Amino acid sequence: MDRSQIPLNALRAFEASARHLSLTRAGLELRVSQAAVSHQVNRLEDVLGVRLFHRLPRGLALTDEGAALVPVLADSFDRIAALLDRYADGRLREVLTVGVVGTFATGWLLPRLAGFAAAHPFVDLRIRTNNNRVDLAGDGLDYAIRFGDGAWHGVEADPLIAAQLTPLCAPALADRIASPDDLAGEVLLRSYRHDEWPRWFALAGAPCPPLHGPVFDSSVTTAAAAAAGAGVALLPPAMFGPALERGDLVRPFAQQVETGRYWLTRLKTRAPGAAMRAFREWIVAVE
């Protein structure tokens, strides 16, 4: 069989007919007559040398050969449509997939994304939030924005912003805290980084009490628990400006400890394309 003889219109007619199991409904979708769809399907069957449908009194039923062809065609048409959708202003939109720790996403990145999109319309940006534990290669990420010390094996890291930590809590809870020593009588919400509270207490000049509060894998959920009065959270106030401005969270103390910062990271083996370069230049420069 000469595959160059298979007409695209016949493949489309077959795929639509297979989804609807009706030549009439396929014709309505494709905006051609039922007869035209039937002609294209017959033509495809002649080229392939197999029957793709059983013609029934009330509709169609796929043969085994037709059933095998349907998912391949559907996937191919979807991929073509997705690629065509990426063309904008005469230029192919380049997909850029960025993994972002949730705190940075909600507290810093999302409010500024409109500016990036306006400046770089050719970038088809995909954001995936996480709890700071990512696998750049395994997750298929071009970049990951994460919190830490910047020392990740095989990774190139650009420093973004520091994120000092300080206790934040609900207003009612703050009313009964006058000094760091008073925190010993409160529930202290924790992250999976076990040294944060001890380091803050050392900076504040107070003994760190036994830590028994619940452990969260996201600062966003930790902040929500603190705002609900579940305890005192050690959080970066720079990432929770709106909640502090609304009074949902209160900052009882001035002391803040730096345990790391946010970094833009990529694999050293990942050669930056135009979209990656545009995103890096933007994020390291934007205030």
C-alpha positions, -999 to 999 in steps of 0.1 A, spaced: 0 0 0 13 35 -9 7 55 22 11 87 2 -23 79 -13 -42 82 20 -60 115 20 -61 136 52 -98 144 46 -106 106 46 -87 101 79 -106 130 95 -140 117 82 -132 83 96 -122 97 130 -153 118 134 -175 89 122 -159 66 148 -164 91 176 -201 96 167 -207 61 152 -228 80 128 -220 94 93 -247 120 97 -234 134 129 -198 133 115 -210 153 86 -226 179 108 -193 183 127 -173 186 96 -199 207 78 -202 184 48 -230 161 37 -235 126 50 -228 114 15 -194 132 14 -184 116 47 -195 81 34 -174 87 2 -143 96 22 -146 66 45 -152 42 16 -121 57 -1 -100 51 30 -112 16 33 -103 10 -4 -68 24 1 -62 3 33 -79 -28 19 -99 -34 51 -133 -27 64 -133 -1 92 -171 -2 100 -199 -26 101 -228 -7 85 -259 -13 107 -295 -3 102 -292 24 128 -256 36 128 -221 21 127 -200 -4 146 -162 -4 145 -144 -35 131 -113 -46 150 -92 -28 123 -112 4 128 -110 2 166 -72 -1 164 -69 29 141 -91 53 162 -68 61 192 -38 66 169 -57 91 147 -73 109 177 -39 114 194 -24 126 161 -51 151 155 -49 164 191 -12 168 188 -15 187 155 -42 210 171 -21 216 201 9 226 180 -12 249 157 -26 266 189 10 276 198 13 299 168 7 335 178 15 367 158 33 347 131 56 330 156 56 296 172 49 299 209 75 280 229 64 259 258 82 267 291 75 245 321 84 259 355 81 241 389 75 266 417 74 261 455 38 270 464 48 298 488 68 317 461 41 311 435 12 326 455 33 352 474 55 366 446 52 351 412 15 350 403 9 387 410 37 395 385 30 370 357 8 394 337 39 415 331 59 386 319 31 375 295 27 410 281 65 413 275 69 378 260 38 366 242 57 339 224 62 319 257 35 293 265 42 292 302 32 261 323 33 265 361 35 234 384 35 241 421 52 218 446 64 216 482 100 224 474 109 188 465 114 185 428 132 164 402 140 187 372 146 158 348 120 134 361 93 161 363 101 174 328 108 209 341 128 236 323 132 255 355 124 250 392 121 279 417 129 264 451 140 274 486 174 265 500 211 273 499 215 270 462 238 239 464 220 213 444 241 187 425 242 191 387 221 223 389 228 259 379 212 283 404 205 320 401 197 337 434 163 354 436 151 369 469 159 361 505 130 350 527 138 355 564 115 337 588 96 351 617 66 339 638 32 348 624 -1 340 640 -38 350 642 -45 383 660 -63 367 690 -33 345 696 -9 374 693 -27 392 721 -13 367 746 23 367 734 45 394 749 79 379 746 96 349 728 94 330 762 56 331 759 58 309 728 66 279 751 29 278 760 16 278 724 14 253 696 43 258 673 35 248 637 65 232 619 79 224 585 99 194 575 131 216 581 137 207 617 162 235 625 141 265 618 125 270 652 157 263 671 176 288 650 149 315 655 149 310 693 187 312 694 185 345 675 158 358 699 178 348 729 153 324 743 154 287 749 136 266 723 108 246 739 100 210 730 84 210 695 52 190 693 31 210 668 18 195 635 42 193 606 32 208 572 49 203 538 38 237 525 41 272 539 8 281 523 -11 255 543 10 264 574 -1 300 570 -37 290 566 -35 270 598 -20 299 616 -46 323 604 -73 299 617 -58 300 651 -42 265 651 -8 278 664 22 300 656 39 295 623 75 304 613 70 320 579 86 345 555 65 377 559 76 388 524 55 360 509 24 368 530 20 406 526 -17 406 517 -26 384 547 -6 407 570 -22 438 555 -57 424 560 -49 414 595 -54 377 589 -19 372 602 0 392 628 38 395 633 44 396 670 83 400 669 108 418 649 135 391 650 138 371 618 162 344 608 175 336 574 177 299 566 180 302 528 166 320 499 147 314 467 166 303 436 159 298 399 174 265 390 180 244 359 200 213 350 234 222 338 229 198 309 197 217 298 206 242 271 184 273 275 162 281 245 146 315 238 118 310 263 142 299 290 164 329 284 135 353 284 121 340 317 155 341 334 163 376 323 128 387 334 127 371 368 162 381 380 155 417 371 119 422 382 113 439 415 
